[in-house]
Every structure is written in structure tokens, then in C-alpha cells.
Amino acid sequence: MTSPAQRWAILDGRRVPHEGATVHVSDLGLRRGFAVFEMFRVEEGAPLFLEAHLARLARSAEAVGLPLPRGAEGVAADVHALVDANALGVAAVQVLLTGGLSDDGVTSRQPTCVVTSMDVPPRAAAPAGATLVTHRHTRELPEAKSTNYLTAMRLAAAIRTAGAIDVLYHDGVHATECARSALAIVIGDTLVTRREGVLESVSMTNLLALARERMRVEERAISLEELHAADEVLTTGSVRGVVPILAIDARPIGDGTVGPHARALFAAFAAHVAGYVAARRGAAASATTSASATGR
């Protein structure tokens, strides 16, 4: 049975049944892996940090040489249309921009944009903690959120076997980023995260603003030695939010429990999301009231 969150999709601006949201066999996203995407949560019908995600989508598209045919405003309209069509409360939405049809297997005729949604668990009320495994790997064009997840997919079985939530990449000297999340460590009362040579994380950007209100923040490279000696480690992702990391490669971080800074940042981020949702719902209600008044 199809989930209500997957009843409809938006394909190039048109609402279609989710099962009918298909791409052509000559699509460059399928044939060459030429595609970028965004993924974000919906809470109480509000797409979280949508503007920031669509700005990053535009940057990713520009970085790989893909035009965004209907612009960020058109994609935003598609997202809101899907939220309404599928009556999304708590869900995840993916915006996928592919190279589209190609006659010669290289040249794009017109990009394809597909917006889909799926069920996700509600946010945890308290931080439970998770673990990571590491792997030496450098992402190609890390500033673009592309669909090139070959390394992560190849490691998926090993990640599951280890009971880990994600894989953390490194270059042999420094930790960089996880396959599906950004990394930060806590040393004393300082939060450290890397911002160069990695994907610009929307969730981490929001978390850093909150962290600066309560502790020092440093944006710099993180050595593997620092990583394992850190008092606390956490990751942030657009779907999972803030996740304290209790062990990496089966080596405990600190005392192996959720630390005080991670706990405080988890709570601050949850409150920040709640405020964002309330503001968006308030704005939507005001717009509806104004439209009704105009109609009368």
C-alpha cells in the first residue's frame, strides 16, 4: 500500500502520481549520474529552512553546470504544492535536479526536476546518541550536493553491521564530513567544525548561530587526533537534526555518554525548529486571512 506521503510527486512543475514520476532512459541523471539534490524535513506542514536549501540547490546546480529552469521560486512553489497534495505533517522532501534528456549521452536538452516526499520518524524528544565508522575518502566537488554516493553505498553493509549511523570521511590526517551529515567536536567550551572543502551544511549553519550564544566557535580543520581526543562529538543533518556521537570506530568519545554541550545544543536546536515552524504557520495563517478578506 502506498504511503500517503508518497501519493503524489511534482515532475517538472506538474503533479503526477508518485509511481508515475519517472525519468526517461536517456536522462543524464540515470546514464551519467549527472544530478544534484536537496533533502529536508517538513514539520507541521512547514518545510524547514526551505530558502537556505533552495539557495544551496542553486549553488550546487551552478557548480556542476546545470541550469535551474524554473528558478528557486518555481521549485519552492513545487515544494509547497507537494506538501498540500500529500497533506504532509511530518515528512522528508527531496528535490532532485537531473541532467535530463540527452540525444548523445552527454549533452543535456533540458534538466528534469522531481520533487518527492517520504515518511520519516518524528524527532526524538531527547538525544540518544549514535556511533560512526570512518573511511578514507575525498568527495569530488564537495561544495555541490550531488547524487554521487557511490562510496557511501558501497560501505552501506559495513555501516549497518557496525551499528553505525553514518560513515565519517577523512584524508588520512583530517576528518572532513560524513556521507549524510556535518561534523563538529567539542573541546572544553569550544565547538569546532570544518567549513572549507566540505558541503555547506544548512543544519550546521543554524546550529553555529545557536552555539555562539553560549560557547566559543571555531571554524577550521579537525585532525584525527583531535577527533578521538575530543570531549564530545556531534553531527547535524537536515533530516536527523543534532545527533551526539558516543563512539567512532568502536572507540568511545569522552566517557561514552551524551555530553552536556551536545544535550544543550540538541535542546536549543529543537526550540529553534519549533520557533521556525510557528513563524511559518503564523505567516501562512495571516496570508489566508488576508486572501479571505480580499475575496469578500
C-alpha positions in Angstrom: 0.0 0.0 0.0 1.4 3.4 -1.0 2.1 5.7 1.9 0.1 8.9 2.0 3.4 10.8 1.9 4.1 9.1 -1.5 0.7 9.6 -3.1 1.8 12.5 -5.4 5.0 13.9 -6.8 5.8 17.0 -8.7 7.6 16.4 -12.1 8.8 19.5 -13.9 6.0 21.5 -12.3 3.2 19.0 -12.9 1.5 17.0 -10.2 1.7 13.3 -11.1 1.1 10.0 -9.1 4.3 9.1 -7.2 4.6 5.8 -9.1 4.4 7.8 -12.4 7.2 10.2 -11.5 9.7 8.6 -13.9 12.7 9.8 -15.9 13.5 8.8 -19.5 16.1 6.1 -20.1 18.3 8.7 -21.8 18.2 11.0 -18.7 21.7 12.0 -17.8 21.0 11.6 -14.1 20.5 7.9 -14.9 23.1 7.4 -17.5 25.9 9.6 -16.2 25.0 10.2 -12.5 24.7 13.9 -13.5 22.3 15.3 -10.9 22.2 17.4 -7.7 19.6 17.3 -4.9 18.3 18.7 -1.6 16.6 16.8 1.2 14.9 18.5 4.2 12.3 17.8 6.8 8.7 19.0 6.9 7.3 19.7 10.4 3.6 20.5 10.9 3.4 21.2 7.2 6.3 23.6 7.2 9.4 22.8 5.0 12.3 23.5 7.4 14.8 26.2 6.2 13.5 26.0 2.7 15.1 29.2 1.5 18.5 28.1 2.6 18.1 24.6 1.0 17.0 26.1 -2.3 19.9 28.6 -2.3 22.2 25.6 -1.8 20.5 23.7 -4.6 21.1 26.7 -6.9 24.8 26.8 -5.9 25.1 23.0 -6.5 23.5 23.3 -9.9 25.8 26.1 -10.8 28.9 24.2 -9.6 28.1 21.2 -11.8 26.9 23.3 -14.8 23.2 22.5 -14.5 20.6 25.3 -15.1 17.6 25.6 -12.8 14.9 26.1 -15.4 12.2 27.5 -13.2 14.4 29.1 -10.6 14.3 28.8 -6.9 10.8 30.4 -6.7 9.5 27.8 -9.1 11.0 24.9 -7.0 9.6 26.5 -3.8 6.1 26.5 -5.4 6.6 22.8 -6.3 7.5 22.0 -2.7 4.5 23.8 -1.3 2.3 22.1 -3.9 3.5 18.7 -2.8 3.1 19.5 0.9 -0.5 20.4 0.2 -1.2 17.5 -2.2 0.2 14.9 0.2 -1.1 16.7 3.3 2.3 16.4 4.8 2.7 16.8 8.6 6.0 15.2 9.5 7.9 14.0 6.4 11.0 14.5 4.3 11.0 16.1 0.9 13.7 15.6 -1.8 14.2 17.9 -4.7 16.2 16.2 -7.5 17.6 18.1 -10.5 19.0 15.8 -13.2 20.7 16.5 -16.4 17.5 15.5 -18.2 17.1 14.1 -21.8 20.1 13.7 -23.9 20.4 12.6 -27.6 24.1 11.8 -27.4 24.5 10.7 -23.8 26.5 13.8 -22.9 24.6 17.0 -23.9 21.6 18.0 -21.9 18.5 19.0 -23.8 16.6 20.2 -20.7 17.1 19.3 -17.0 14.5 17.4 -15.1 13.2 18.4 -11.7 11.4 15.9 -9.5 10.0 16.7 -6.0 9.1 13.7 -3.9 8.3 13.1 -0.2 8.6 10.2 2.2 7.7 9.3 5.8 10.3 9.9 8.5 10.1 9.2 12.2 9.2 12.1 14.5 12.1 14.0 16.0 13.4 12.4 19.2 12.4 14.2 22.4 15.9 13.6 23.9 19.3 12.9 22.5 20.0 9.2 22.5 23.5 9.2 20.8 24.9 7.1 18.0 28.1 5.9 16.5 30.2 6.4 13.4 32.7 4.4 11.4 35.5 6.1 9.4 36.8 5.7 5.8 39.5 7.4 3.9 37.8 9.2 1.0 37.7 12.7 -0.5 34.4 13.7 -2.2 34.6 15.1 -5.7 33.4 18.7 -5.8 32.4 18.7 -2.1 30.7 22.1 -2.3 28.0 20.5 -4.5 25.3 18.2 -3.1 25.4 15.7 -6.0 23.9 12.3 -6.2 27.4 10.7 -6.2 27.1 8.5 -3.2 29.0 5.5 -4.6 31.4 5.2 -1.7 28.6 5.5 0.9 26.5 2.9 -0.9 29.5 0.6 -1.2 30.0 0.9 2.5 26.3 0.6 3.5 26.5 -3.0 4.6 29.6 -2.4 6.7 28.0 0.6 8.3 24.9 -1.4 9.2 27.0 -4.3 10.5 28.8 -1.9 12.8 25.6 -0.5 14.1 26.7 3.0 13.0 24.5 5.9 11.9 26.9 7.1 9.2 30.4 7.0 7.8 32.9 9.8 8.5 35.3 10.6 5.7 38.9 11.6 6.3 42.0 12.3 4.2 44.5 10.4 6.4 45.2 13.5 8.6 42.0 15.4 9.0 38.3 14.5 9.4 36.1 16.1 6.8 32.4 15.3 6.8 30.0 12.4 7.0 28.3 11.0 4.0 24.9 12.4 5.1 25.8 14.8 7.9 28.2 17.5 9.0 30.7 17.0 11.9 31.5 19.1 14.9 33.6 18.4 18.0 33.7 20.0 21.5 37.0 20.7 23.2 36.4 22.2 26.6 33.9 25.0 26.0 34.7 25.4 22.3 32.7 24.0 19.4 34.9 23.2 16.3 33.7 22.5 12.8 35.2 22.5 9.4 33.6 24.8 6.8 36.1 24.7 3.9 36.4 21.7 1.5 33.1 20.3 2.7 29.4 20.7 1.8 28.0 23.8 3.4 25.5 22.3 5.9 22.2 24.1 6.4 21.6 22.4 9.7 25.2 23.2 10.9 24.8 26.8 9.9 21.7 27.1 12.1 23.5 25.2 14.9 26.5 27.5 14.8 24.3 30.6 15.3 22.8 29.0 18.4 26.2 27.8 19.7 27.7 31.3 19.5 25.2 32.4 22.1 26.6 30.0 24.7 30.2 29.0 23.8 33.2 29.7 21.6 33.0 28.5 18.0 36.0 27.8 15.7 35.7 27.1 12.0 38.8 25.2 11.0 40.1 21.8 10.1 39.8 19.0 12.6 42.7 16.5 12.9 42.0 12.8 13.5 43.9 13.1 16.8 41.7 15.9 17.9 38.6 14.0 16.9 39.4 11.0 19.1 40.5 13.1 22.0 37.5 15.4 21.9 35.3 15.8 24.9 32.2 15.5 22.7 31.4 14.9 19.1 28.1 15.5 17.3 26.7 15.5 13.8 24.0 17.6 12.2 21.7 16.7 9.3 18.6 18.2 7.7 16.5 15.1 8.5 18.0 13.8 11.7 18.9 17.1 13.3 21.6 17.1 16.1 23.0 13.7 16.9 25.6 13.2 19.7 28.2 10.7 18.8 29.2 8.3 21.5 31.9 6.3 19.7 33.9 6.3 16.5 35.3 3.0 15.1 34.2 1.5 18.4 36.4 3.9 20.4 34.4 5.9 23.0 34.2 9.6 22.8 34.8 11.1 26.3 33.0 8.9 28.8 30.9 7.3 26.0 27.7 9.2 27.1 25.8 12.2 25.8 27.8 15.3 26.9 26.4 18.5 28.4 27.1 20.6 25.4 25.5 18.2 23.0 22.5 18.0 25.2 22.2 21.7 25.4 22.7 22.2 21.7 20.1 19.5 20.9 17.5 21.3 23.1 18.4 24.7 21.5 18.1 23.3 18.0 14.7 21.7 18.8 13.5 25.1 20.2 14.8 26.9 17.1 13.0 24.5 14.8 9.8 24.9 16.8 10.1 28.7 16.5 10.7 28.5 12.8 7.6 26.3 12.3 5.5 28.6 14.4 6.6 31.6 12.4 5.9 30.0 9.1 2.5 28.7 10.3 1.6 32.2 11.5 2.6 33.8 8.2 0.5 31.2 6.3 -2.5 31.9 8.5 -2.1 35.7 8.0 -1.9 35.2 4.3 -5.1 33.1 4.3 -6.9 35.7 6.4 -5.8 38.4 4.0 -6.9 36.4 1.0 -10.3 35.7 2.5 -10.8 39.4 3.3 -9.9 40.4 -0.2 -12.3 37.8 -1.5 -15.2 39.3 0.4 
